[in-house]
Amino acid sequence: MKKLVGILFVITLFFSCKNEETITYDLVIENGNVIDIVSGNINKQTIFITEGRIVKLSDEGDNKPFESEITLDGTDKYILPGFWDNHVHFRGGDSLIQANKDFLKLFIMNGITTVRDAGGDLTSSVMDWKQQIDDKALVGPTIFSSGPKIDGKNATWAGSLVVEKEEDIAVALDSLEAINVDFVKLYDSRISGELYLKTIQEATKRGMITSGHMPFTVELDEALYAGIGAIEHLYYVLKGCSTEEKEITEAIKNREYGFWSSMEKLIATYEDSTAQNTFSSLKEHNTYVVPTLHIGNVLSYLDEVNHENDTYLKLMPSGIVKTYEGRIRSSYNSSEEARQNRKELNTFFKSLEKSLSDAEVKLLAGSDSGAFNSYTYPGISLHKELEVMANTGISNLKALQNSAYNGAHFLKKESDYGTVEVGKISDLIILNSNPLNNIKNTRDINFVIKGNEVFNPEIMAMNIDCPDCIK
Ligand SMILES: [Zn+2]
């Protein structure tokens, strides 16, 4: 009997070893410095990936044998979740569909494995690309899209859904639900304050996530109470930090002030205790803020900075470059005083962003890249956004959290994305140098992992095919 037990033990051992030996992974990244995006701790680990998910993480010293289709050496590399650009646009009309589609590669080349598309006029193409990317039939980032924006009649942006009376709200939201959007984006060019708030309430009631600009006839607290999920850009947060928000809102309603002309007054009446109350309110409502300061830098200095030699300009099709003209013209047509005010506002926003972050308001790193947003190129602009964040004094770790980690939480996708953990989708970035030491190291990319696929940015850059580019 003793002998039999012994034999069984050996057989069991043999089979368990055999089982372990025969596990074949799709992709293994050995001995990398894995950055814990929550704590900032760095752990030397090997990442095992199968069918586009992390199935095992082993610490240094765990030398169990394995087989793998692809094995990458992570020695001296830094690994973190693939970047999220939490504010991009695909737009510009049918003639720019291919140009927008070509942006997809630029995102991957820059380590951006997910984008949040904040509305445009190419929804059916975007939804088609989204599916093809999910099916691995097209190279590009995972797209979470709002579909068309919601606005009023004669809206600024083409393709917007019109809400000009209460009944339009249900129609608009029904149509967005029908195409399975990931969130609802509200714009402020024409929609009335009242209908804007009702739309947020109704979308929230339906369990839809919302984000948006805010008509200046609305007070920030009203949007927060209505349930807005994220405030895009800092103008609207600034409004809530003024001791005279009520008076300024009244003046806007009476057309004594306009959007831009109220900015100076808002800065002059910014008060720290009011701001802190607003920050508490943002936190209480779990409302995210998307500062988009890189584009702020670019647009505020269009009159001073010559972009002709931008490396990325050479990758933009001429149709896209043509869309840059509107903002350039409007900068040159502005008075010297208006240009100066814009620069001051831009500088003020940097300190506001730091204060928001210090107060633990959740921020989202988003570039606002896309057609019409002059010289704010898809891909690289997210890295510039992270750099601007770090330059305000926000720690590199927090800046990095504002990309994939907060992005995933905002869209309630955190069970799949945002950290390097077993069970998560294996969208990863392998960097040659540590981004916690220098935020510019986010651009020092070794490999981009999207599910099971491995992309080498250097090779991708060499193969960018853009016959229509200016060169
Ligand atoms: Zn935008």
Residues whose N, C-alpha, C, O or C-beta is under 5 A from the ligand:
A	BS01	ZN	A118 D368
